[in-house]
Amino acid sequence: MNIASHISKHEFVQHTSRYLKLCEKEGVVIITHHDQPTLCLTPIKRKSIYDLRGLLKGMKIVGDINEPVFPGFDKW
């Protein structure tokens, strides 16, 4: 996998569609913040999308899905 480019977070926000297209074409785009790598943008291989089908099949939701995950979070 080729590294397409190292770009700043500000540059990515300003030209998101350009870098998404570059990522699809070239491979990996590293996004930096204060010259430190913070994010790695990689394209998803078509095969891996199909591997995700049925991943949650058979899983059971326990509790109310509308309740906050962390206790006391709703009191903010």
mmCIF file as gemmi writes it, N, C-alpha and C atoms, coordinates in Angstrom:
data_model
loop_
_atom_site.group_PDB
_atom_site.id
_atom_site.type_symbol
_atom_site.label_atom_id
_atom_site.label_alt_id
_atom_site.label_comp_id
_atom_site.label_asym_id
_atom_site.label_entity_id
_atom_site.label_seq_id
_atom_site.pdbx_PDB_ins_code
_atom_site.Cartn_x
_atom_site.Cartn_y
_atom_site.Cartn_z
_atom_site.occupancy
_atom_site.B_iso_or_equiv
_atom_site.pdbx_formal_charge
_atom_site.auth_seq_id
_atom_site.auth_asym_id
_atom_site.pdbx_PDB_model_num
ATOM 1 N N . MET Axp A 1 ? 0.843 -1.173 0 1 0 ? 1 A 1
ATOM 2 C CA . MET Axp A 1 ? 0 0 0 1 0 ? 1 A 1
ATOM 3 C C . MET Axp A 1 ? 0.893 1.242 0 1 0 ? 1 A 1
ATOM 4 N N . ASN Axp A 2 ? 0.635 2.12 -0.902 1 0 ? 2 A 1
ATOM 5 C CA . ASN Axp A 2 ? 1.431 3.337 -1.024 1 0 ? 2 A 1
ATOM 6 C C . ASN Axp A 2 ? 0.903 4.426 -0.11 1 0 ? 2 A 1
ATOM 7 N N . ILE Axp A 3 ? 1.824 5.207 0.431 1 0 ? 3 A 1
ATOM 8 C CA . ILE Axp A 3 ? 1.396 6.378 1.19 1 0 ? 3 A 1
ATOM 9 C C . ILE Axp A 3 ? 1.194 7.507 0.196 1 0 ? 3 A 1
ATOM 10 N N . ALA Axp A 4 ? -0.04 7.977 0.088 1 0 ? 4 A 1
ATOM 11 C CA . ALA Axp A 4 ? -0.366 9.015 -0.886 1 0 ? 4 A 1
ATOM 12 C C . ALA Axp A 4 ? 0.236 10.338 -0.463 1 0 ? 4 A 1
ATOM 13 N N . SER Axp A 5 ? 0.034 10.713 0.771 1 0 ? 5 A 1
ATOM 14 C CA . SER Axp A 5 ? 0.583 11.992 1.224 1 0 ? 5 A 1
ATOM 15 C C . SER Axp A 5 ? 0.395 12.17 2.715 1 0 ? 5 A 1
ATOM 16 N N . HIS Axp A 6 ? 1.169 13.078 3.257 1 0 ? 6 A 1
ATOM 17 C CA . HIS Axp A 6 ? 1.01 13.546 4.628 1 0 ? 6 A 1
ATOM 18 C C . HIS Axp A 6 ? 0.427 14.946 4.524 1 0 ? 6 A 1
ATOM 19 N N . ILE Axp A 7 ? -0.725 15.16 5.113 1 0 ? 7 A 1
ATOM 20 C CA . ILE Axp A 7 ? -1.366 16.469 5.034 1 0 ? 7 A 1
ATOM 21 C C . ILE Axp A 7 ? -1.804 16.916 6.422 1 0 ? 7 A 1
ATOM 22 N N . SER Axp A 8 ? -1.942 18.203 6.576 1 0 ? 8 A 1
ATOM 23 C CA . SER Axp A 8 ? -2.395 18.733 7.864 1 0 ? 8 A 1
ATOM 24 C C . SER Axp A 8 ? -3.909 18.574 7.978 1 0 ? 8 A 1
ATOM 25 N N . LYS Axp A 9 ? -4.38 18.576 9.2 1 0 ? 9 A 1
ATOM 26 C CA . LYS Axp A 9 ? -5.815 18.466 9.443 1 0 ? 9 A 1
ATOM 27 C C . LYS Axp A 9 ? -6.558 19.628 8.791 1 0 ? 9 A 1
ATOM 28 N N . HIS Axp A 10 ? -5.998 20.823 8.879 1 0 ? 10 A 1
ATOM 29 C CA . HIS Axp A 10 ? -6.609 22.005 8.272 1 0 ? 10 A 1
ATOM 30 C C . HIS Axp A 10 ? -6.72 21.835 6.755 1 0 ? 10 A 1
ATOM 31 N N . GLU Axp A 11 ? -5.657 21.355 6.127 1 0 ? 11 A 1
ATOM 32 C CA . GLU Axp A 11 ? -5.66 21.135 4.678 1 0 ? 11 A 1
ATOM 33 C C . GLU Axp A 11 ? -6.711 20.088 4.293 1 0 ? 11 A 1
ATOM 34 N N . PHE Axp A 12 ? -6.822 19.028 5.098 1 0 ? 12 A 1
ATOM 35 C CA . PHE Axp A 12 ? -7.818 17.982 4.82 1 0 ? 12 A 1
ATOM 36 C C . PHE Axp A 12 ? -9.237 18.544 4.914 1 0 ? 12 A 1
ATOM 37 N N . VAL Axp A 13 ? -9.506 19.345 5.932 1 0 ? 13 A 1
ATOM 38 C CA . VAL Axp A 13 ? -10.841 19.924 6.105 1 0 ? 13 A 1
ATOM 39 C C . VAL Axp A 13 ? -11.175 20.846 4.93 1 0 ? 13 A 1
ATOM 40 N N . GLN Axp A 14 ? -10.214 21.613 4.466 1 0 ? 14 A 1
ATOM 41 C CA . GLN Axp A 14 ? -10.445 22.555 3.381 1 0 ? 14 A 1
ATOM 42 C C . GLN Axp A 14 ? -10.669 21.869 2.032 1 0 ? 14 A 1
ATOM 43 N N . HIS Axp A 15 ? -10.041 20.701 1.834 1 0 ? 15 A 1
ATOM 44 C CA . HIS Axp A 15 ? -10.089 20.026 0.525 1 0 ? 15 A 1
ATOM 45 C C . HIS Axp A 15 ? -10.411 18.538 0.689 1 0 ? 15 A 1
ATOM 46 N N . THR Axp A 16 ? -11.434 18.235 1.469 1 0 ? 16 A 1
ATOM 47 C CA . THR Axp A 16 ? -11.768 16.85 1.803 1 0 ? 16 A 1
ATOM 48 C C . THR Axp A 16 ? -12.003 15.985 0.576 1 0 ? 16 A 1
ATOM 49 N N . SER Axp A 17 ? -12.823 16.436 -0.358 1 0 ? 17 A 1
ATOM 50 C CA . SER Axp A 17 ? -13.141 15.595 -1.518 1 0 ? 17 A 1
ATOM 51 C C . SER Axp A 17 ? -11.899 15.283 -2.342 1 0 ? 17 A 1
ATOM 52 N N . ARG Axp A 18 ? -10.976 16.243 -2.444 1 0 ? 18 A 1
ATOM 53 C CA . ARG Axp A 18 ? -9.733 16.006 -3.187 1 0 ? 18 A 1
ATOM 54 C C . ARG Axp A 18 ? -8.938 14.867 -2.557 1 0 ? 18 A 1
ATOM 55 N N . TYR Axp A 19 ? -8.837 14.883 -1.217 1 0 ? 19 A 1
ATOM 56 C CA . TYR Axp A 19 ? -8.035 13.863 -0.543 1 0 ? 19 A 1
ATOM 57 C C . TYR Axp A 19 ? -8.749 12.514 -0.454 1 0 ? 19 A 1
ATOM 58 N N . LEU Axp A 20 ? -10.083 12.517 -0.447 1 0 ? 20 A 1
ATOM 59 C CA . LEU Axp A 20 ? -10.801 11.25 -0.503 1 0 ? 20 A 1
ATOM 60 C C . LEU Axp A 20 ? -10.562 10.572 -1.848 1 0 ? 20 A 1
ATOM 61 N N . LYS Axp A 21 ? -10.61 11.345 -2.926 1 0 ? 21 A 1
ATOM 62 C CA . LYS Axp A 21 ? -10.327 10.802 -4.26 1 0 ? 21 A 1
ATOM 63 C C . LYS Axp A 21 ? -8.89 10.317 -4.349 1 0 ? 21 A 1
ATOM 64 N N . LEU Axp A 22 ? -7.966 11.08 -3.784 1 0 ? 22 A 1
ATOM 65 C CA . LEU Axp A 22 ? -6.559 10.687 -3.783 1 0 ? 22 A 1
ATOM 66 C C . LEU Axp A 22 ? -6.362 9.386 -3.014 1 0 ? 22 A 1
ATOM 67 N N . CYS Axp A 23 ? -7.056 9.256 -1.903 1 0 ? 23 A 1
ATOM 68 C CA . CYS Axp A 23 ? -6.963 8.036 -1.105 1 0 ? 23 A 1
ATOM 69 C C . CYS Axp A 23 ? -7.477 6.83 -1.886 1 0 ? 23 A 1
ATOM 70 N N . GLU Axp A 24 ? -8.609 6.986 -2.571 1 0 ? 24 A 1
ATOM 71 C CA . GLU Axp A 24 ? -9.158 5.897 -3.382 1 0 ? 24 A 1
ATOM 72 C C . GLU Axp A 24 ? -8.188 5.492 -4.481 1 0 ? 24 A 1
ATOM 73 N N . LYS Axp A 25 ? -7.52 6.469 -5.06 1 0 ? 25 A 1
ATOM 74 C CA . LYS Axp A 25 ? -6.633 6.219 -6.187 1 0 ? 25 A 1
ATOM 75 C C . LYS Axp A 25 ? -5.262 5.7 -5.753 1 0 ? 25 A 1
ATOM 76 N N . GLU Axp A 26 ? -4.669 6.334 -4.748 1 0 ? 26 A 1
ATOM 77 C CA . GLU Axp A 26 ? -3.279 6.073 -4.38 1 0 ? 26 A 1
ATOM 78 C C . GLU Axp A 26 ? -3.1 5.108 -3.204 1 0 ? 26 A 1
ATOM 79 N N . GLY Axp A 27 ? -4.03 5.104 -2.258 1 0 ? 27 A 1
ATOM 80 C CA . GLY Axp A 27 ? -3.852 4.25 -1.09 1 0 ? 27 A 1
ATOM 81 C C . GLY Axp A 27 ? -4.082 4.995 0.199 1 0 ? 27 A 1
ATOM 82 N N . VAL Axp A 28 ? -3.044 5.198 0.973 1 0 ? 28 A 1
ATOM 83 C CA . VAL Axp A 28 ? -3.154 5.749 2.322 1 0 ? 28 A 1
ATOM 84 C C . VAL Axp A 28 ? -2.881 7.253 2.336 1 0 ? 28 A 1
ATOM 85 N N . VAL Axp A 29 ? -3.658 7.981 3.126 1 0 ? 29 A 1
ATOM 86 C CA . VAL Axp A 29 ? -3.417 9.395 3.372 1 0 ? 29 A 1
ATOM 87 C C . VAL Axp A 29 ? -3.246 9.561 4.884 1 0 ? 29 A 1
ATOM 88 N N . ILE Axp A 30 ? -2.131 10.131 5.289 1 0 ? 30 A 1
ATOM 89 C CA . ILE Axp A 30 ? -1.858 10.372 6.707 1 0 ? 30 A 1
ATOM 90 C C . ILE Axp A 30 ? -2.222 11.821 7.009 1 0 ? 30 A 1
ATOM 91 N N . ILE Axp A 31 ? -3.06 12.029 8.017 1 0 ? 31 A 1
ATOM 92 C CA . ILE Axp A 31 ? -3.477 13.366 8.422 1 0 ? 31 A 1
ATOM 93 C C . ILE Axp A 31 ? -2.754 13.719 9.712 1 0 ? 31 A 1
ATOM 94 N N . THR Axp A 32 ? -2.139 14.897 9.719 1 0 ? 32 A 1
ATOM 95 C CA . THR Axp A 32 ? -1.326 15.302 10.863 1 0 ? 32 A 1
ATOM 96 C C . THR Axp A 32 ? -1.947 16.484 11.594 1 0 ? 32 A 1
ATOM 97 N N . HIS Axp A 33 ? -1.57 16.624 12.848 1 0 ? 33 A 1
ATOM 98 C CA . HIS Axp A 33 ? -1.967 17.763 13.668 1 0 ? 33 A 1
ATOM 99 C C . HIS Axp A 33 ? -0.718 18.218 14.413 1 0 ? 33 A 1
ATOM 100 N N . HIS Axp A 34 ? -0.291 19.443 14.182 1 0 ? 34 A 1
ATOM 101 C CA . HIS Axp A 34 ? 0.961 19.968 14.74 1 0 ? 34 A 1
ATOM 102 C C . HIS Axp A 34 ? 2.138 19.059 14.372 1 0 ? 34 A 1
ATOM 103 N N . ASP Axp A 35 ? 2.18 18.66 13.11 1 0 ? 35 A 1
ATOM 104 C CA . ASP Axp A 35 ? 3.248 17.819 12.54 1 0 ? 35 A 1
ATOM 105 C C . ASP Axp A 35 ? 3.352 16.434 13.169 1 0 ? 35 A 1
ATOM 106 N N . GLN Axp A 36 ? 2.331 15.994 13.872 1 0 ? 36 A 1
ATOM 107 C CA . GLN Axp A 36 ? 2.295 14.651 14.442 1 0 ? 36 A 1
ATOM 108 C C . GLN Axp A 36 ? 1.18 13.865 13.748 1 0 ? 36 A 1
ATOM 109 N N . PRO Axp A 37 ? 1.442 12.66 13.252 1 0 ? 37 A 1
ATOM 110 C CA . PRO Axp A 37 ? 0.388 11.875 12.606 1 0 ? 37 A 1
ATOM 111 C C . PRO Axp A 37 ? -0.724 11.551 13.602 1 0 ? 37 A 1
ATOM 112 N N . THR Axp A 38 ? -1.971 11.834 13.207 1 0 ? 38 A 1
ATOM 113 C CA . THR Axp A 38 ? -3.099 11.567 14.097 1 0 ? 38 A 1
ATOM 114 C C . THR Axp A 38 ? -4.124 10.627 13.487 1 0 ? 38 A 1
ATOM 115 N N . LEU Axp A 39 ? -4.268 10.662 12.163 1 0 ? 39 A 1
ATOM 116 C CA . LEU Axp A 39 ? -5.248 9.818 11.488 1 0 ? 39 A 1
ATOM 117 C C . LEU Axp A 39 ? -4.63 9.169 10.264 1 0 ? 39 A 1
ATOM 118 N N . CYS Axp A 40 ? -5.129 7.982 9.966 1 0 ? 40 A 1
ATOM 119 C CA . CYS Axp A 40 ? -4.707 7.279 8.771 1 0 ? 40 A 1
ATOM 120 C C . CYS Axp A 40 ? -5.97 6.964 7.968 1 0 ? 40 A 1
ATOM 121 N N . LEU Axp A 41 ? -6.096 7.552 6.797 1 0 ? 41 A 1
ATOM 122 C CA . LEU Axp A 41 ? -7.255 7.358 5.943 1 0 ? 41 A 1
ATOM 123 C C . LEU Axp A 41 ? -6.907 6.289 4.912 1 0 ? 41 A 1
ATOM 124 N N . THR Axp A 42 ? -7.634 5.193 4.926 1 0 ? 42 A 1
ATOM 125 C CA . THR Axp A 42 ? -7.374 4.102 3.985 1 0 ? 42 A 1
ATOM 126 C C . THR Axp A 42 ? -8.66 3.681 3.298 1 0 ? 42 A 1
ATOM 127 N N . PRO Axp A 43 ? -8.582 3.289 2.043 1 0 ? 43 A 1
ATOM 128 C CA . PRO Axp A 43 ? -9.783 2.812 1.358 1 0 ? 43 A 1
ATOM 129 C C . PRO Axp A 43 ? -10.156 1.415 1.861 1 0 ? 43 A 1
ATOM 130 N N . ILE Axp A 44 ? -11.446 1.106 1.834 1 0 ? 44 A 1
ATOM 131 C CA . ILE Axp A 44 ? -11.928 -0.222 2.215 1 0 ? 44 A 1
ATOM 132 C C . ILE Axp A 44 ? -11.953 -1.083 0.971 1 0 ? 44 A 1
ATOM 133 N N . LYS Axp A 45 ? -11.4 -2.254 1.065 1 0 ? 45 A 1
ATOM 134 C CA . LYS Axp A 45 ? -11.427 -3.185 -0.06 1 0 ? 45 A 1
ATOM 135 C C . LYS Axp A 45 ? -12.834 -3.743 -0.191 1 0 ? 45 A 1
ATOM 136 N N . ARG Axp A 46 ? -13.301 -3.898 -1.41 1 0 ? 46 A 1
ATOM 137 C CA . ARG Axp A 46 ? -14.653 -4.395 -1.643 1 0 ? 46 A 1
ATOM 138 C C . ARG Axp A 46 ? -14.898 -5.721 -0.943 1 0 ? 46 A 1
ATOM 139 N N . LYS Axp A 47 ? -13.935 -6.596 -0.955 1 0 ? 47 A 1
ATOM 140 C CA . LYS Axp A 47 ? -14.099 -7.892 -0.319 1 0 ? 47 A 1
ATOM 141 C C . LYS Axp A 47 ? -14.38 -7.743 1.176 1 0 ? 47 A 1
ATOM 142 N N . SER Axp A 48 ? -13.725 -6.786 1.831 1 0 ? 48 A 1
ATOM 143 C CA . SER Axp A 48 ? -13.897 -6.633 3.269 1 0 ? 48 A 1
ATOM 144 C C . SER Axp A 48 ? -15.305 -6.145 3.628 1 0 ? 48 A 1
ATOM 145 N N . ILE Axp A 49 ? -15.963 -5.388 2.739 1 0 ? 49 A 1
ATOM 146 C CA . ILE Axp A 49 ? -17.341 -4.96 2.997 1 0 ? 49 A 1
ATOM 147 C C . ILE Axp A 49 ? -18.249 -6.18 3.072 1 0 ? 49 A 1
ATOM 148 N N . TYR Axp A 50 ? -18.074 -7.111 2.146 1 0 ? 50 A 1
ATOM 149 C CA . TYR Axp A 50 ? -18.924 -8.298 2.146 1 0 ? 50 A 1
ATOM 150 C C . TYR Axp A 50 ? -18.634 -9.198 3.341 1 0 ? 50 A 1
ATOM 151 N N . ASP Axp A 51 ? -17.414 -9.155 3.836 1 0 ? 51 A 1
ATOM 152 C CA . ASP Axp A 51 ? -17.069 -9.935 5.028 1 0 ? 51 A 1
ATOM 153 C C . ASP Axp A 51 ? -17.788 -9.407 6.263 1 0 ? 51 A 1
ATOM 154 N N . LEU Axp A 52 ? -18.193 -8.124 6.258 1 0 ? 52 A 1
ATOM 155 C CA . LEU Axp A 52 ? -18.861 -7.528 7.412 1 0 ? 52 A 1
ATOM 156 C C . LEU Axp A 52 ? -20.342 -7.886 7.488 1 0 ? 52 A 1
ATOM 157 N N . ARG Axp A 53 ? -20.921 -8.392 6.386 1 0 ? 53 A 1
ATOM 158 C CA . ARG Axp A 53 ? -22.335 -8.757 6.415 1 0 ? 53 A 1
ATOM 159 C C . ARG Axp A 53 ? -22.581 -9.855 7.442 1 0 ? 53 A 1
ATOM 160 N N . GLY Axp A 54 ? -23.625 -9.705 8.214 1 0 ? 54 A 1
ATOM 161 C CA . GLY Axp A 54 ? -23.986 -10.711 9.19 1 0 ? 54 A 1
ATOM 162 C C . GLY Axp A 54 ? -23.117 -10.695 10.432 1 0 ? 54 A 1
ATOM 163 N N . LEU Axp A 55 ? -22.274 -9.703 10.569 1 0 ? 55 A 1
ATOM 164 C CA . LEU Axp A 55 ? -21.378 -9.634 11.723 1 0 ? 55 A 1
ATOM 165 C C . LEU Axp A 55 ? -22.16 -9.552 13.026 1 0 ? 55 A 1
ATOM 166 N N . LEU Axp A 56 ? -23.246 -8.781 13.028 1 0 ? 56 A 1
ATOM 167 C CA . LEU Axp A 56 ? -24.036 -8.6 14.239 1 0 ? 56 A 1
ATOM 168 C C . LEU Axp A 56 ? -25.215 -9.56 14.314 1 0 ? 56 A 1
ATOM 169 N N . LYS Axp A 57 ? -25.337 -10.442 13.344 1 0 ? 57 A 1
ATOM 170 C CA . LYS Axp A 57 ? -26.444 -11.39 13.339 1 0 ? 57 A 1
ATOM 171 C C . LYS Axp A 57 ? -26.363 -12.289 14.571 1 0 ? 57 A 1
ATOM 172 N N . GLY Axp A 58 ? -27.454 -12.391 15.267 1 0 ? 58 A 1
ATOM 173 C CA . GLY Axp A 58 ? -27.496 -13.235 16.451 1 0 ? 58 A 1
ATOM 174 C C . GLY Axp A 58 ? -27.104 -12.516 17.736 1 0 ? 58 A 1
ATOM 175 N N . MET Axp A 59 ? -26.639 -11.272 17.64 1 0 ? 59 A 1
ATOM 176 C CA . MET Axp A 59 ? -26.293 -10.516 18.846 1 0 ? 59 A 1
ATOM 177 C C . MET Axp A 59 ? -27.57 -9.999 19.486 1 0 ? 59 A 1
ATOM 178 N N . LYS Axp A 60 ? -27.569 -9.893 20.782 1 0 ? 60 A 1
ATOM 179 C CA . LYS Axp A 60 ? -28.738 -9.49 21.537 1 0 ? 60 A 1
ATOM 180 C C . LYS Axp A 60 ? -28.493 -8.132 22.191 1 0 ? 60 A 1
ATOM 181 N N . ILE Axp A 61 ? -29.442 -7.22 22.027 1 0 ? 61 A 1
ATOM 182 C CA . ILE Axp A 61 ? -29.355 -5.924 22.685 1 0 ? 61 A 1
ATOM 183 C C . ILE Axp A 61 ? -29.919 -6.068 24.088 1 0 ? 61 A 1
ATOM 184 N N . VAL Axp A 62 ? -29.135 -5.685 25.074 1 0 ? 62 A 1
ATOM 185 C CA . VAL Axp A 62 ? -29.544 -5.799 26.461 1 0 ? 62 A 1
ATOM 186 C C . VAL Axp A 62 ? -29.791 -4.397 26.997 1 0 ? 62 A 1
ATOM 187 N N . GLY Axp A 63 ? -30.959 -4.154 27.551 1 0 ? 63 A 1
ATOM 188 C CA . GLY Axp A 63 ? -31.271 -2.851 28.112 1 0 ? 63 A 1
ATOM 189 C C . GLY Axp A 63 ? -31.943 -1.951 27.104 1 0 ? 63 A 1
ATOM 190 N N . ASP Axp A 64 ? -32.174 -0.727 27.52 1 0 ? 64 A 1
ATOM 191 C CA . ASP Axp A 64 ? -32.829 0.268 26.685 1 0 ? 64 A 1
ATOM 192 C C . ASP Axp A 64 ? -31.774 0.979 25.851 1 0 ? 64 A 1
ATOM 193 N N . ILE Axp A 65 ? -31.943 0.978 24.532 1 0 ? 65 A 1
ATOM 194 C CA . ILE Axp A 65 ? -30.939 1.599 23.674 1 0 ? 65 A 1
ATOM 195 C C . ILE Axp A 65 ? -30.94 3.119 23.788 1 0 ? 65 A 1
ATOM 196 N N . ASN Axp A 66 ? -31.956 3.688 24.423 1 0 ? 66 A 1
ATOM 197 C CA . ASN Axp A 66 ? -32.023 5.141 24.593 1 0 ? 66 A 1
ATOM 198 C C . ASN Axp A 66 ? -31.385 5.615 25.891 1 0 ? 66 A 1
ATOM 199 N N . GLU Axp A 67 ? -30.979 4.691 26.76 1 0 ? 67 A 1
ATOM 200 C CA . GLU Axp A 67 ? -30.324 5.067 28.008 1 0 ? 67 A 1
ATOM 201 C C . GLU Axp A 67 ? -28.875 5.454 27.74 1 0 ? 67 A 1
ATOM 202 N N . PRO Axp A 68 ? -28.326 6.388 28.507 1 0 ? 68 A 1
ATOM 203 C CA . PRO Axp A 68 ? -26.918 6.735 28.334 1 0 ? 68 A 1
ATOM 204 C C . PRO Axp A 68 ? -26.017 5.555 28.685 1 0 ? 68 A 1
ATOM 205 N N . VAL Axp A 69 ? -24.887 5.481 27.998 1 0 ? 69 A 1
ATOM 206 C CA . VAL Axp A 69 ? -23.953 4.384 28.216 1 0 ? 69 A 1
ATOM 207 C C . VAL Axp A 69 ? -23.238 4.541 29.558 1 0 ? 69 A 1
ATOM 208 N N . PHE Axp A 70 ? -22.884 5.78 29.89 1 0 ? 70 A 1
ATOM 209 C CA . PHE Axp A 70 ? -22.174 6.021 31.134 1 0 ? 70 A 1
ATOM 210 C C . PHE Axp A 70 ? -23.123 6.556 32.179 1 0 ? 70 A 1
ATOM 211 N N . PRO Axp A 71 ? -23.078 6.03 33.395 1 0 ? 71 A 1
ATOM 212 C CA . PRO Axp A 71 ? -23.948 6.537 34.459 1 0 ? 71 A 1
ATOM 213 C C . PRO Axp A 71 ? -23.713 8.03 34.719 1 0 ? 71 A 1
ATOM 214 N N . GLY Axp A 72 ? -24.778 8.77 34.883 1 0 ? 72 A 1
ATOM 215 C CA . GLY Axp A 72 ? -24.676 10.192 35.15 1 0 ? 72 A 1
ATOM 216 C C . GLY Axp A 72 ? -24.449 11.052 33.924 1 0 ? 72 A 1
ATOM 217 N N . PHE Axp A 73 ? -24.301 10.453 32.755 1 0 ? 73 A 1
ATOM 218 C CA . PHE Axp A 73 ? -24.043 11.221 31.527 1 0 ? 73 A 1
ATOM 219 C C . PHE Axp A 73 ? -25.217 12.097 31.163 1 0 ? 73 A 1
ATOM 220 N N . ASP Axp A 74 ? -26.443 11.67 31.498 1 0 ? 74 A 1
ATOM 221 C CA . ASP Axp A 74 ? -27.642 12.443 31.14 1 0 ? 74 A 1
ATOM 222 C C . ASP Axp A 74 ? -27.811 13.684 32.017 1 0 ? 74 A 1
ATOM 223 N N . LYS Axp A 75 ? -27.028 13.832 33.093 1 0 ? 75 A 1
ATOM 224 C CA . LYS Axp A 75 ? -27.171 14.966 34.005 1 0 ? 75 A 1
ATOM 225 C C . LYS Axp A 75 ? -26.287 16.129 33.614 1 0 ? 75 A 1
ATOM 226 N N . TRP Axp A 76 ? -25.6 16.055 32.505 1 0 ? 76 A 1
ATOM 227 C CA . TRP Axp A 76 ? -24.708 17.146 32.089 1 0 ? 76 A 1
ATOM 228 C C . TRP Axp A 76 ? -25.483 18.331 31.743 1 0 ? 76 A 1
